[in-house]
Amino acid sequence: ATTLNVSLRWLRTAPLLAAAIGLVAGPLTYIAGAKLGGIDLINRFAALAMLGAGWAIMMPYLSIVAERFDGISPQRTRVSGRAAASEA
């Protein structure tokens, strides 16, 4: 949730790019997990195809959900502690 609201905020305006990133990056994380011994992919091609399809669908959806439930509005964002202290 934090990643989608902060570092991937730019992805909210590009749903097709979000789907493409999900299609590629989603399965790559599982490949890395398999190389580290965290998971065992029995049928590697089928597993990665399904994971890619799932992440391609979920990334745009999660971006929309993150935007809807974003607790940080642009007007209320503070750059330093002094801005908040001056209002008190």
Protein Blocks (a to p, Z undefined) as FASTA:
>chain_A
ZZmmmmmmmmmmmmklmmmmmmmmmmmmmmmmmmnopaccfblmlmmmmmmmmmmmmmmm
mmmmmmmmpcbdfklpcfbfklmmmmZZ
